[in-house]
Amino acid sequence: MTELAKTFDPAAIESRWYAHWEEAGLFRPARDDAEPFTIVIPPPNVTGSLHIGHALDNTLQDILIRHARLQGKDALWVVGTDHAGIATQMVVERNLEGQGLRRADMGREAFVDHVWKWKAQSGGAITRQLRRLGASCDWANERFTMDPGFSAAVIKVFVQLYREGLLYRDKRLVNWDPKFGTAISDLEVETREIQGKFWHLKYPLEDGSGFIHVATTRPETMLADMAVAVHPSDERYAALVGRKVRLPITGRLVPIVADEHADPELGSGAVKITPGHDFNDFEVGRRAGIKAADMLNMLDAQARIAQTVDGLIPADLIGLDRFEARSRVVERLEADGLVERIEDRVIQTPYGDRSGVVIEPWLTDQWYVDAATLAQPAIEAVRSNKIKVVPKTWEKTWFNWLENIQPWCVSRQLWWGHQIPAWYDPDGNVFVAETEEDAQAQAGEGVALCRETDVLDTWFSSALWPFGTLGWPEQTDDLRRHYPNDVLISGFDIIFFWDARMAMQGLHFMNEVPWKTLYLHGLVRDAKGQKMSKSKGNTVDPLGLIDRYGADALRFTMAAMESQGRDIKLDEKRIEGYRNFATKLWNAARFCQTNGIGASTALEPPAAEHPVNRWIVGETVKTIQALDLALAELRFDESANTLYHFVWGSFCDWYLELIKPLLAGPEGAETRAVAGWVLDQILVSLHPFMPFITEELWHALGDRPTPLIVAKWPMPDARALDPEAGPEIDWLIRVVNGIRGARSELNVPPGAKLALHVRDASEATLARLGRHDGALKRLARIESVSTDPASGGAAQVVIDEATFVLPLEGVIDIEAERGRLAKALQAAEKERDSLAGRLNNPSFVERAKPEAVEKARADHAEKASDADKYRAALARLG
């Protein structure tokens, strides 16, 4: 047994215990015959660092994995990092630029070799940071999405999908990042509102009989227009459908087509159609019979003007940056009198989240997965409850997206990543194979082959994470035991990009769902409910919070505030409060240690006679029962709050106070045994949430056969619930709280001891008063208890059938106190009513900022509560 320090210092224990757990292999103890329980970590980018979203996500996972481990399960938390193609390539290129080097000068092989060296030296900082959070992952088997084994799985999946006709090459529009020169996913596109312009242009009809008016925010794209669309029911243009306009500058003749994409209520009702540079226009063009191969592309990979196949773009525009070209095009149109008007407008504009440049829809040849076919089993898995989505409200989003899913572009024009296993002959024929030898065999001996230079989208490889990390395509023991996984904890923001794709690939290649439950948590916002961003300056560094308050406090905050279907409003005061909770537990353990209360070796509660001991045993059992139910339902907030109220309230505030007189009496041995047992149950059940302090206290209170991390989870036995002790101690607590409340409301000096007169008490109540006379006097600051009538001014507290009277003559100035309370009541009611008037004013509620309305509601509730409190205090004085 180690004597506990007077003050709780998280930093002193965290690194020590984490190192011990990891070195002893306790994150995955050998339990081959036990029931498996499996979670895979959403693999963080190898370039990443721990942010507050990671802190939430990984705390929730660690709670479940530590709980399962304590239950004796073969708990596996698969950990690893994602190679993060574009993010990693960007970081490494930036480092090279600082050395005066460029990727293009190095060549592909040398650059990729450099990235691997960077990964070995600088990558993976986030895994060290996850350890600081307390994440008990299976670090001994850490994975990386470009490990040889995982890469083999990626290549096999690509080739098999291709052979099954579910993966193909096609010319379609993609989100193109001109800075990085690659297609990017929707997830990597950030939509911003910018101040832009809306140009209203006049396109001449072919026969010179007039104009058709169109409007655009990107006038430069008119160089690749291929049609003008009007709504089929728009009578203004019925006679023009089928006719042609002659485009300014290029002179190209394009048809006027009828398509429901055109909105008769917006602008002139006619819209220019540029299929090669707009996603909506691409679909309009296809409906109009324009093949993708024939769609005009007027930009190169750097978003500079390039000549179209018909050669109609004037030579002086070729090579211009898109935005410079915009100015030149507008100048020409104005000179020709074809600009009707220009209006200022706020425009939703796509930006690359990493490059910070405007994204262009660009028509290129890319590799695509037939996501619509793969989506069908994933839809059915949720409908049939093979995948349970929590909270259930996210099912609608799942269905809506998967039922309308588009082909998935899986190729990226990068050097870092899984190079696509496809080879081309001189005629452009493609050969897809797992190795170059196999591709050569397909092409024939002597045919020169050139490998595809593109790599795969990072999401393509991470979609295989639940089974690729377990050894697939090899049939390993881990794969047999731990697939499907039990739970996936995920932010709702990647439900499409990762979660749904894991479901599609898992069902296709494993013939089974990847996980039985999909738990989607919300975002961590700031204290005012605003989304965190660097530009707002409201981001929070979880490592800084750990430095200030300890990992346990941050973890408990994340759990206590994680309510299904809601975002978290993170207020640092909450973290400070839960640090105080840890200190409260520490001090309680010190009290126990000082009073000879140590480790309990009993799984079952000790026999107890005294009502206080019988009561705390019952409260412990009820708490564990409630905790088990909350964890089974993935209600993290209920789990944490159940523990918080039991530990702080029932155990620290009441039980330890109530047993102080018992420890020195004949009930001392019984009380020490019960207190030790209860404290053990607290440490075990609190361990998943606050692993560091609980492990420290576990060992400090006595010699243990096993570390807490692999101890035995409590098994609540309803037989320990005492039908008499529970109500009796609950009654005592209500009496003490009632007297304390009255004293506080009436400004009775804390040190003043009062006489207590009891009226209308039943025999049972009088008996309880006798049994708990000492506790009542000590905890409520009572000098004597009597059934004699009280005289003079007094406060009254009604508990059940009995009235408890506290004479106050000579203790306080009753008339002055009555006046003070009346004045306070009047002020509280005035403020309450003023706030109610404001909240009942539709103008305020509808026009004020949401945070102002929320504050007014909170203030109104506070003032209403104050008024009730003062009114009750006046009533006590009679």
RASUL-V870221 format. One record per pair of residues at least 24 apart in sequence whose C-alpha atoms are under 7 Angstrom apart, sorted by the first residue. I is the first residue (numbers start at 1). J is the second residue. D is the distance in whole Angstrom. If there is no record, write none. Layout:
# RASUL-V870221
i/j/d
I/J/D
I/J/D
This chain:
# RASUL-V870221
i/j/d
1/699/7
1/700/5
1/701/6
1/702/5
1/703/6
2/700/5
3/700/7
4/590/6
4/700/7
8/583/6
8/586/6
10/550/5
11/550/7
13/692/7
14/692/6
17/692/7
18/134/7
27/136/5
27/137/6
27/138/6
28/75/7
28/76/6
28/138/6
31/74/5
32/74/7
34/72/7
34/73/5
34/74/5
35/73/5
35/74/6
36/73/6
36/74/5
36/75/6
36/481/7
36/482/6
37/68/7
37/73/6
37/74/6
37/75/5
37/76/6
37/486/6
38/75/6
38/76/5
38/77/6
38/482/6
38/485/5
38/486/5
39/76/6
39/77/5
39/78/6
39/485/6
39/486/6
39/487/6
39/488/6
40/77/6
40/78/5
40/79/6
40/466/6
40/488/7
41/77/7
41/78/6
41/79/5
43/79/7
43/80/6
43/81/5
43/82/5
44/81/5
44/82/6
45/81/6
45/82/5
45/83/6
45/84/5
46/81/5
46/82/6
46/83/6
46/84/7
46/123/5
46/124/5
47/88/6
47/123/6
47/124/7
48/126/6
49/125/6
49/126/5
50/126/6
50/129/6
51/541/6
51/542/6
52/524/7
52/540/6
52/541/7
52/542/5
53/523/7
53/524/6
55/542/7
56/558/6
57/489/7
57/490/7
58/135/7
59/555/6
60/559/7
61/489/6
62/135/6
62/136/6
62/688/7
63/688/5
63/689/6
66/688/5
67/688/6
69/710/6
70/709/7
70/710/6
70/711/6
70/712/5
70/713/5
71/712/6
71/713/5
72/712/7
76/138/7
77/137/5
77/138/6
78/137/6
78/138/6
79/137/6
79/138/6
79/139/7
79/142/5
79/143/6
80/142/5
80/143/4
80/144/5
81/143/7
81/144/5
81/145/7
82/144/6
82/145/5
83/144/7
83/145/6
83/146/7
84/458/6
85/416/6
85/417/5
85/458/6
89/416/6
108/415/6
112/415/7
112/416/6
133/551/6
143/469/7
145/461/7
145/462/7
150/468/6
150/469/7
153/468/6
153/472/7
153/473/6
154/461/6
155/421/7
155/434/6
156/434/6
159/432/6
159/433/6
159/434/7
166/369/6
166/370/5
167/368/6
167/369/4
167/370/6
168/367/6
168/368/5
168/369/7
169/365/7
169/366/6
169/367/4
169/368/6
170/365/5
170/366/6
170/367/6
170/368/7
171/292/6
171/293/7
171/363/7
171/364/5
171/365/4
171/366/6
172/292/7
172/363/5
172/364/6
172/365/7
173/276/7
173/279/7
173/361/6
173/362/5
173/363/4
173/364/6
174/361/5
174/362/5
174/363/7
175/359/6
175/360/6
175/361/5
175/362/7
176/359/6
176/360/5
176/361/6
176/362/6
177/352/6
177/359/5
177/360/7
178/301/6
178/302/5
178/303/6
179/302/7
179/355/6
179/357/7
181/301/6
181/302/7
181/413/7
182/412/6
182/413/5
182/414/7
183/412/6
183/413/7
188/352/6
188/353/6
189/350/6
189/351/6
189/352/5
189/353/6
190/350/6
190/351/5
190/352/6
190/353/5
191/348/6
191/349/5
191/350/4
191/351/6
192/348/6
192/349/5
192/350/6
193/346/6
193/347/6
193/348/5
193/349/6
194/346/6
194/347/5
194/348/7
194/349/7
195/345/6
195/346/5
195/347/6
196/344/6
196/345/5
196/346/6
196/347/6
197/342/7
197/343/6
197/344/5
197/345/5
198/342/6
198/343/5
198/344/6
198/345/6
199/341/6
199/342/5
199/343/7
200/339/6
200/340/5
200/341/5
200/342/6
201/338/6
201/339/5
201/340/6
202/338/5
202/339/6
202/340/7
203/245/6
203/246/7
203/247/6
203/248/7
204/245/6
204/246/6
205/244/6
205/245/4
205/246/6
206/244/6
206/245/5
206/246/5
213/268/6
213/270/7
214/268/6
214/270/5
214/271/5
214/272/6
215/267/7
215/271/7
219/326/6
219/330/7
220/325/6
220/326/5
220/329/6
221/274/7
223/250/7
223/313/7
224/274/6
224/296/6
224/297/7
224/298/6
225/272/7
225/273/6
225/274/4
226/254/5
226/273/6
226/274/6
227/254/5
227/255/5
227/256/6
227/257/7
227/272/6
227/273/5
228/255/6
228/256/5
228/257/6
228/270/7
228/271/6
228/272/5
228/273/5
229/256/6
229/257/5
229/258/6
229/259/6
229/262/6
229/270/6
229/271/5
229/272/6
229/273/7
230/257/6
230/258/5
230/259/6
230/262/5
230/269/6
230/270/5
230/271/7
231/258/5
231/259/5
231/260/5
231/261/7
231/262/5
231/263/6
231/264/6
232/258/5
232/259/6
232/260/6
234/264/6
250/312/5
250/313/6
259/284/7
276/362/6
276/363/5
277/361/5
277/362/5
277/363/7
278/361/6
279/361/7
297/363/6
366/409/7
366/411/6
367/409/6
367/410/6
367/411/5
368/407/6
368/408/5
368/409/4
368/410/6
369/407/6
369/408/5
369/409/7
369/410/7
370/407/5
370/408/7
371/405/7
371/406/7
371/407/5
371/408/6
372/405/6
372/406/7
372/407/7
374/504/5
375/402/6
375/504/6
377/507/7
378/503/6
378/504/6
386/516/6
387/513/7
387/515/7
387/516/5
387/517/5
387/518/7
388/516/6
388/517/5
388/518/6
389/517/6
389/518/5
389/519/6
390/518/6
390/519/5
390/520/6
391/519/7
391/520/7
391/564/6
391/565/6
410/456/6
410/457/5
410/460/7
411/454/6
411/455/6
411/456/5
411/457/6
412/454/5
412/455/5
412/456/6
412/457/6
413/454/5
413/455/6
414/454/6
414/455/6
415/455/7
417/455/5
417/456/6
418/455/5
418/456/5
419/453/7
419/454/6
419/455/4
419/456/6
420/452/6
420/454/6
420/455/5
420/456/6
422/451/6
422/452/5
423/449/6
423/450/5
423/451/4
423/452/6
424/449/5
424/450/5
424/451/6
425/449/5
425/450/6
459/497/7
459/498/6
463/498/6
463/501/5
463/502/4
463/505/7
464/502/6
464/505/7
464/506/7
466/514/6
483/514/7
484/512/7
484/513/6
484/514/5
484/515/5
485/514/6
485/515/4
485/516/7
486/515/5
486/516/5
486/517/6
487/515/6
487/516/6
487/517/5
487/518/6
488/515/6
488/517/6
488/518/5
488/519/6
489/518/6
489/519/5
489/520/6
490/519/6
490/520/5
490/521/6
491/520/5
491/521/5
491/522/6
492/520/5
492/521/6
492/522/6
521/564/7
521/565/7
522/565/7
522/566/6
522/567/4
522/568/7
523/567/5
523/568/6
524/567/6
524/568/5
524/569/6
524/570/7
525/567/7
525/568/6
525/569/5
525/570/6
526/569/5
526/570/5
526/571/7
527/569/5
527/570/5
527/571/5
528/569/7
529/569/5
549/576/6
549/579/6
552/690/5
552/691/7
552/692/7
553/578/5
553/579/5
555/689/6
555/690/7
556/640/7
556/689/6
556/690/7
559/636/5
559/637/6
559/640/6
560/636/6
560/637/4
560/640/5
560/641/6
561/637/6
562/636/6
562/637/5
563/635/7
563/636/7
563/637/6
564/635/7
588/652/6
593/701/6
597/672/5
597/675/7
597/676/6
598/676/5
598/701/5
598/702/6
599/676/6
599/680/7
599/701/5
599/702/5
600/676/5
600/677/5
600/680/7
605/674/7
605/677/7
606/673/6
606/674/6
608/670/6
611/725/5
612/725/7
612/729/7
613/671/7
613/674/6
614/722/6
614/725/6
615/722/7
615/725/5
615/726/5
615/729/7
616/655/7
617/720/7
618/720/6
618/721/4
618/722/6
620/678/7
621/716/5
621/717/7
621/718/7
624/716/6
625/716/6
658/775/6
681/714/6
684/708/7
684/713/6
685/713/7
735/799/7
736/776/7
736/779/7
736/780/5
738/797/6
739/780/6
739/797/7
740/780/6
745/873/6
746/817/7
746/873/7
748/812/7
753/781/5
753/782/5
753/783/5
754/781/7
754/782/5
754/783/5
754/806/7
755/782/6
755/783/5
755/784/5
755/785/6
755/806/6
755/807/7
756/782/7
756/784/6
756/785/5
756/786/6
756/804/7
756/805/6
756/806/5
757/785/6
757/786/5
757/787/5
757/788/6
757/789/7
757/790/6
757/804/6
757/805/5
757/806/7
758/786/6
758/787/5
758/802/7
758/803/6
758/804/5
758/805/6
759/787/6
759/802/6
759/803/5
759/804/6
760/801/7
760/802/5
760/803/6
761/801/6
761/802/5
793/877/7
794/877/6
795/876/5
795/877/5
796/876/5
818/874/6
821/870/6
821/874/7
824/870/7
825/867/5
825/870/5
825/871/7
828/863/5
828/866/6
828/867/5
829/864/7
829/867/6
831/863/7
832/860/5
832/863/5
832/864/6
835/860/6
836/860/7
